[in-house]
C-alpha cells in the first residue's frame, strides 16, 4: 500500500519516484475514526524533480488509509 501511495503522490506532483521503494521508519497502534485499532505506519521514500538531485518524501498510513503525505519541497498534505 505504501508503494502505491508513494507512486501516486509522486505522479500528482510530477516528480520521479527513485528506486521504486519505500522504507518503514515508524510503527505503532492507533485508533481510527470508528474507535477500532489499526496499525499506524510512517514511511520515507526518495524522489527526484530533475533526475539528478534526490529529495525525501514521507507518508503516514492508518490501516490502509493514507493520512498524510509530504514532499521535501512542498507543504504536508492532509488526506
C-alpha positions as CSV (number, residue, x, y, z in Angstrom):
1,X,0.0,0.0,0.0
2,X,2.8,2.4,0.9
3,X,4.5,1.9,-2.5
4,X,1.1,2.5,-4.3
5,X,0.6,5.8,-2.3
6,X,4.3,6.9,-2.9
7,X,3.8,6.4,-6.7
8,X,0.5,8.2,-6.7
9,X,1.9,11.2,-4.7
10,X,4.9,11.5,-7.0
11,X,2.7,11.3,-10.1
12,X,0.4,14.0,-8.7
13,X,3.4,16.3,-8.1
14,X,5.1,15.4,-11.4
15,X,8.2,14.0,-9.8
16,X,10.1,10.7,-10.3
17,X,10.0,8.0,-7.5
18,X,13.5,6.7,-7.1
19,X,14.5,3.1,-6.5
20,X,10.7,2.1,-6.6
21,X,10.9,1.5,-2.8
22,X,9.6,2.9,0.4
23,X,11.2,2.4,3.8
24,X,9.1,2.0,7.0
25,X,10.5,4.2,9.7
26,X,7.8,4.1,12.5
27,X,5.2,1.6,13.5
28,X,2.6,1.7,16.3
29,X,-1.1,1.0,17.0
30,X,-3.7,3.7,16.9
31,X,-7.5,4.0,16.9
32,X,-9.3,5.0,13.7
33,X,-12.4,7.2,13.4
34,X,-14.6,4.2,14.4
35,X,-12.5,3.7,17.6
36,X,-11.1,0.4,16.2
37,X,-7.4,-0.4,16.5
38,X,-5.3,-0.1,13.3
39,X,-1.6,-0.1,12.5
40,X,-0.1,3.4,12.3
41,X,2.9,3.4,9.9
42,X,5.2,6.1,8.7
43,X,7.3,5.6,5.6
44,X,10.0,7.5,3.7
45,X,10.9,7.4,0.1
46,X,13.3,9.2,-2.3
47,X,12.2,11.1,-5.4
48,X,13.8,13.5,-7.9
49,X,12.5,16.6,-9.6
50,X,15.1,16.8,-12.3
51,X,16.5,13.3,-12.5
52,X,19.8,14.4,-10.8
53,X,19.0,15.6,-7.2
54,X,17.5,13.3,-4.6
55,X,14.8,14.5,-2.2
56,X,12.9,12.8,0.6
57,X,9.1,12.3,0.9
58,X,7.1,10.8,3.8
59,X,3.8,9.0,4.1
60,X,1.6,8.3,7.2
61,X,-0.9,5.4,6.9
62,X,-3.5,4.3,9.4
63,X,-4.5,0.8,8.4
64,X,-4.8,1.0,4.6
65,X,-5.7,4.7,4.6
66,X,-3.3,7.5,3.7
67,X,-3.5,10.1,6.4
68,X,-0.7,12.5,5.4
69,X,2.0,12.9,2.7
70,X,4.8,15.4,2.4
71,X,7.5,16.0,-0.1
72,X,10.6,18.0,0.9
73,X,9.8,20.8,-1.5
74,X,6.1,21.2,-0.6
75,X,3.9,21.6,2.4
76,X,2.4,18.5,4.0
77,X,-0.9,17.3,2.5
78,X,-3.6,16.1,5.0
79,X,-5.9,13.5,3.5
